[in-house]
Amino acid sequence: MNFTVRMLESGVVLSGIILLLFGASAVFRKFVFAKARYWMWIILLVGLIVPFRPLTGATMFTVENPFEAISAEMDQTQDIAAQSAGLSEPGAQAVQSSNVGNDALTAQPVTELSDRILQTSLTLSDLLIAIWAAGAIVVSVKHIREYRGFLRLIRRWGRPVTDERLLTLFEKIKSDMNIQSEIKLIVCDFIGTPMLTGLFKPVVLLPKSDLHSDEMALILEHELTHYKHKDLWVNLLGILVLAIHCFNPIIYLSLPMLYAEAEAYCDEDVLKNKNKEHRRFYGELIISMIGLSTQKPVALSTCFYTNKVSIKRRLMNIMETNNKKKKLSGAAVALTLCATLASGSLFAFAAPVSGNIGAEKAKTIALKDAGLKASEVSFVRVKLEKDDGVAHYDVEFYKGNVEYDYEIAAKSGAILEKDTDIENYSVPSAAQNQTTASSGSASGSNSSGSGTTSSTKSSAVTTEQAKTIALNHAGLKASQVSYMSVKTDYENGVKVYEVDFYSSGVEYDYDIEVATGKILSYDQDYDD
């Protein structure tokens, strides 16, 4: 998740820098060399691929982290799923004392039900990441298919150049440019402009045309200059950026600018130290390519001529001989590099609530207090909530037929409150024996008027015995409690003793069946 947030942050900041570069492009073209402009774009692309930056202090702009809202939505989704199964809504919990005797829980164990809830709760964050990944895969597959299809066309319709004069010229230009790698020269009838393609096995493609040797020399030098500049690998970098930031429209606008600057840099290198006549001849050669190329640009390839929109700017760059650009070019590249490195301190999404112990730590605290291990319980939910502005984690889990409910302070990890509800909890046999021994037998009496026999039984458990049962279960003695009350009530038609007492800041609340001495439910509340 942290990597995803960092990628979003870098995308937002560098998109802003790219927009500034768009706005200042006319100024940069006039005062900055094409080589510098090209490297500025490469720096931004690398920044979009590698999202981590050195931090120089507090960020200038901080906005709400969208994944915090996603996390809240996730919790809400889990709560709704739990409520639909009858596990989280107050008054409808599967282990409440009011539902004693309900066979629904027997038919569907709590552990199985809660596991299904968690498995079917697709979080919003997972959904967004899945959509993002799908978009990246679609963009990648699209470019890979185009490139493989183009290579198949070359293998089927391309013909190796057999003209000895052209091959000799090609090898001479390679030698002059100190290129030792093997590069094939192929003629393709289906292309309208010279191209370079092939990451690992580079190929210079030539259209079927009748060009003079001096024109062909410029074309070959241009494409071999692309090879020396590693422009095909820069194109691959651009495709990776587009795949990762496939939902960012600014990236789709920036890649044509990258390719245009690659061509301008190539022109600049080919025409280095050339006079105006040579430059004019080179410009006329580019103009002659207008209208010949009808094929759209292919991934991982270069084009001697791209489109009519950029031709005017390209021709102006070709005729430009201003040598005062050197200092400004270095400053522009350095400024772009500094802005990219410092982008981590320009903008950031707000971090999660500062100082929170986290959901996993809250689970650990609750389990330790309950004396249980994670493998022994089934979690229903862990949710970050706020009561009166104070954040706490609501942790609920089951062990057998016992539900544990904890409220744990989000910052300190202190247990604010805990409840334990039992389903059909049986009193230990010793207590039952004590109850049985102390129970009296009913005596019968005849009613001469009615002719029927009736019997009257005394209560199976007395108030003092109910106190003893509750204290024994809590592990306390009568001398350790400060206040105790016992009163009789009815729960779903069952007569119970409500036993309440305090000890060391903890309130204990027991419901004990009068007839059997069974503990129907009990709560422990930490009272501050």
N, C-alpha and C positions, 0 to 999 in steps of 0.2 A: 504493500500500500504506500509506503514511504517513497518508493521509486516512482510510482504513478503520480503522486503529488508533486514530486520534484520535476517530472517530465511536463506536467501542466504548468508549473511555475516558469520553467525555462521557455516553454512555448509562448506564454503570454508576454514575457519580457522581451524576448528576441523578436516576436512579431511586431512589437512596438518599435524596436530598433530598425527592423526591415522597412516599416512604413516611413520612418524618418529618412532612410536611405533612398526610398522611392522619391520622396519629396525633394531631396537634394541631389538627385541623379544628374540634372542638367549642370549643376555647379561642379560636381565631381568629374563629369566628362570633360569639362573645360580645363580644370586645374589638376587633375589626378591621372596618372598613367593607367592604361587599361590593365596592365599587370597588377597594379595595386588594387584596382577595383575588383578584379577577379579574386584576389586573395582575401579581400574583405568579405565577399560572398562565401568563400570556403570556410573562413573562421566562423561565420554565422551558422553554416550548415553543421560544422563539428559541434558547436554549442548546442544545437537542437538535438543532436544524437547523444551527447554526453551531458546529462542534466545537472551533475553535481558541480558546485562552484565553491571556491574559498570564501568564507564569510568574513566581512570586515567590521562587523558590529551589528547594531539594530537595523532592521530594514526600514526604508523610507515610507513604503506603502504596505499595509497589511489589510487583507480582506478576509471575510469569513471563509473557512475551509469548506468546500462543497461536500467533502467526505464526512464532515461532522453531521450534516443534514442526512446524508445517506445512512450513517450509523444509527441516527435516531429513527429513520424510516425502517431500518432493519429490526430494531427493537419493537417498534409498533407492529410490524408484520408478525413477529414471533408471538407477541401478546394476543393479537387477533386469532392466530392459529390455536393458541392455547385455550383462549376463551371458547372457541368453537368446539373444542373437545371437552369443555367443562373443567379446565384445570386452573384457570387464573382469575376468573371473575369472583369477587367476594360473594359469599352466600351460595355459590354453586360449586365449590371445590369438592373434588372427589373424596377427600379425606376428612371433611367436616363431620362433627359429631351429629349434626342433623341428618346426615345421610347414612347413619349406621344401619346396617342390614341391607343396603342397596347392593344388588347383585351385578350392577353394571361394571364395577371395577373388577369383580371376579372374572367376568367374561373377557375383559380386556385389561391385562396387567398395566400398571402405571408405567413401568420401564418401557414396554413395547409401544405404548401410546405416545409417550414423550419423545422416544427416538424417532417415530414417524413424523411427529410435528417438526422436529429440528431438521429432518432430512428433506421435507417438502417445503420448507421455508426458504425460497430463493431470495437472497438479499438483493437490494437495489444496486449495491456496489458491485456485486458479482455480475449482475446483468449489464451494467455499464461497461465493465472491463471486457465482458464477452463481446459486446457490440464493437468496442474499440478494436479488439483482436480480430474480429471478423472483417472490419474495414481494412485493417493492415494486410490481412491475408488476401483480400480481393484485389487491392492495389498491386501487391507483389506478384500475384498470379497473372494479372493482366499484363504487366510489363514482361514477365518471363515468357508468356505465351507469344507476345509480339516479337520478342527477340529471337526465340527459337524458330518461329515461323519465317522470320527474315533470313536466318541462317539456312533454313531448308531451301528457300528460293535461290539463295546464292549457290548452294551446292547443285541445284538442279539446272539453273539457267546461266550461271557464271562461267566464263571461259578464261583460262589463264592467258595473259598477254604473250604473244609469240613474236611481236615486232622487236627485232634485235636492237634497233636504234632506241626505242622507248625503254627497253630493259637496261641498256647501257646507261642512258640518261638517269634512270631511277637509281642504279647502283652508284653512279657518280655523286648524286645529291645525298644519298645515304652516307657515303664516305666523307663528303664535305661537312655533314652535320654530325659526324662521329657516332653514327648509329650502327651497332654491330649485330643487332637482333635480326632474325629472319622475318621478313615481311613480304607477303605475297602481293602480287599486282594482278587484279582480275577485272575483266570487262563484263559489265552487266547491262543488258538492253533495257531492263525495267526501271532503271534509275535515271534521273535527269541531271544530277549534280554529283561531283566527286565526293566520296565519303571514306571515313576510316571506321572500322568496326573490328570486333574480336578482342576480348580482354586478354586471353592467354595466347591466342594465335592471331596476331593482328593482320588485317588485310586492308589494302587500299583498293577501293572500288572506283572504276572509271566508267562514265556513261559512253555509249556508242556515239562518237562525234569526231569531226575532223578539226583538230586543233594544231596550231603551229607549235614548233618545238619550244619556243620561248614561253608561250602560254602554258604548255604542258609542264614546263619546268617550274613555273610559279605554283601551279596546282599541286604538283607532287611535293614541293617544299612546304606548302601550306599544310597538307595532310600529315606529312612527317613531323611538322612542328607540333601538331595536335598530339602525336605519339610521344614526343619528348616532354610535353607538358603534362602527360598522364591524364588527359582530359576524359578518357573513357572511364577511368576510376573515379574521377570527380562526378561524372554522370551517375555512376553507381551510388555514390554517396547521396546525390540528390534524390534518387529513387528510394533509398532507405529512409531519408527524412520524410519524403512524401508518404511512405507507408506508415511510419510511426505517427505522423501528424496528419493523418488522412482527412480529419474533420476540420482542419484549419484552412480556410480559403486563402489566407495570405501566402501559404506555401505554394499553392497552385499558381499564384501570380509571380512569385519570386523565381521559380525555376527557369522560365523563359529569359529572365534577366541574367541569370547565371550563364545560360548557354550563349546569350548575346555577348556577354563580357568575355567568354572563352574565345569566341570568334574574333573579337576586337583585339584581345591579347595576342592571338595567333597572327593577325594582320600586322600588329605592331612589331612582333619579333621578325617576321619575314621582311618587313620594310625598314628594318633598323639600318641607319646610315645610308639610306637610298635617297636619290634626288627626286625632285618633283616630277620629272618626266617618267621615271620608273613607277612612282606612286600613281600617276595618272593612268598609265598603262594597266596597272593592277586593278584600279577602280573600274576601268572600262571592261576588264575581263569579268568582274563581278556583275556588272550591269548586263553583260551578254548572257548571263545565266538566268536572268529574270524570264519567267515564262516557260523555261525548260523543265523545271522540277514541279511535278504535280503531286508527288507523294509526300504525305505528312512525315515529320521527323520520327525516326525509329529509336527506341530505347537503346542505350549503349552504342551510339554511333555519332559521328560528326558530319556536318554538311558544309561544303564550301560556300554555298548560298542557302540561306534559311527562308526569309520571307521579305515582302516588300515594306513592311512596317519599319523594320530596323535598318533598311538599306541606306536611308538618308543619313542617319547617325553614323553608320559604319563608314560611309564615304567621307564624311567630315573628319572622322578620326584618321582615316588613311592620309588625308591631305594635311593633317596637323603635324607640325614639326617643332612645336614649342618644347624647348629643353629646360624650361624653368619649373617643370612639374615635379622634379625629383624630390625636393624637400617636402612639398605638400603631400606627395604620394606616401612617403614614409610616415608622416604624421597621421594621415588618414588610416593607414593600416594599424598603427599603434593605438589610435583612438578606438577603432573597432575591437581590437583585441582586449583593451582595458574595459570597454563597456560590456563585452561578453563575459569576462572574468568577474566583473563587479555586479553582474546582473542578479546574483544571488542575494545581494544586499540592497537592491533597488525595490524588490517586490517579493512578497511571500504570502502564502495562505496562513491564516491564523492556526497556530498549533492547537492540539486538543487541550481541554481544560487543564491549566497548569497545576502540577503537583498531584494529580489524581493517581491513586494506586493502581488503577486498571482492573478490568473484569477478572483476569486470571488470579491476581493477588487477592481480590475479594473472595473468590471461590476458595482459595487456600486458607484464608482466615476462618471462613465459615466451617470448612471441613475439619480444621484443627480444633475448633471449639467444640464441634459435635463428636470429636474422637473417631472420625471416619476417614477412609481413603477414597480417592476419586474413583477407583475401580469398584468400590462397593455401592456407589450411589448412581442415580439417574437424574441428571439436571433437567429442569423444566425451563428456566430462564435465568439470565443475569442481566439486569437492566439498570442503567444509570438514570436516577430520578432526582427530583428536587422537591423538598418540602420546606415552605417558608424561606426559600432562597438558599437552603443548605442542600448540597448535593450528596447523595448516598447511593450505594448499590443495593438493589433488591435481589437477593439470592434465594432461589427456591430449588430444592432437590428432594428426592425420595430415597429412603432405605427401607426395603420391605414394604410394610404397611404404615410407615411413619413419614409424615411430611415435615420438612424443616424449612423454616422461612426466616431469613436474616436480613436486617437492615444494617449496612456497614458504611461508615463515614467515608466519602470518596477521597478525602485528603489525608486524614489521620489513620484510617483503617480500624478505628474503634467500632466495636459492636454497639449500635444504638438500640437495637431491639431484636429479639428472637422469639419465635413461636414454634412449638412442636405439636402437631395434631396426630392422633393415633386412631386407626380404624380397627374396631373390635379388639382392643387391647385387653388381655386377660391379666388379672391380679396374680402375682406369684402364689404358688401352691401353699406356702407357709402362711401367707396372709389369709388365704381361703380357709385353711384349717382353723386358724384363729377365729375367723368369722363363724365357721360352722360350730365350733366348740362353744362359742358365746351365745349362739342363737337358742332361743327358747322354743319349747314344743307347745303347740296349741291344744287346748282342752275342748272337748265337745260338750254340747248341751242340747237337751231335747226340748223342743217347744210343743207342749201338749196341745196348744190351740191349732197349730198348723199341721202337726203330724210329720214334719220334716226335720232333718238333722242338719245343723249348720256348725261350722268350725271357724274360729277366729285365730289367725296367725299374727304373732308379733313381728315387727320389722326385722329383716334378716341382718341389717347392718345398722348400728346405732351411730349417732353423731360422733361420739368419741372414737368409735372404730373407723369411721370415715376419715377423721383427722389423722389417725395412725397410719392408715393406708396411704394417704397423700404424703405425709412426712417421710414414710419409708421409701416411697418412690422417688421423692426429691433428695433422699440421702441426708435428711436433716433431723435434728432433735427438737423437741418442743422448746427447749431453752434457747435455741438459736434463732427463733422467729420472734418478731416484735409485735405482730398483730395477726389474729386469726379470726375468721368468721365462718360459720357454717349455717347455711339456710337450705330449705327444701324448695324444689321447683320441679317443673315438668318439662321434658324435652321430647317432642313428638309423642306425647302420651306416656312417656316413661318417667317415673318418679326418680329424681336424682338429688344428691347433695351437692350444693355448690360450695366448695371449700376454697377460701381465699386467705393467703398469708404473705408476709414480707420477710425477707432475710438478706442483709447486706445489699440493699438497694435493688433487689430483684423481687418482682411481684409474681407469685405463683397462683394459678387459677385452675382448679380441678373440678370436673363433673364426674361424680361417682354414682353408679346405679344403686338405689336403696336396696333392691331385692337381692342382688348378687354380689355387690361390692366391686364390680368391674369399673375400671377407669375408662370412661367413654371418651374423654378428651382432656387435654391439659395445655396450658400456655405458660410461657415464662417471658415476662416483659422487663427490660432494663429501664428503670425509672431514674432519670437524671435529676 
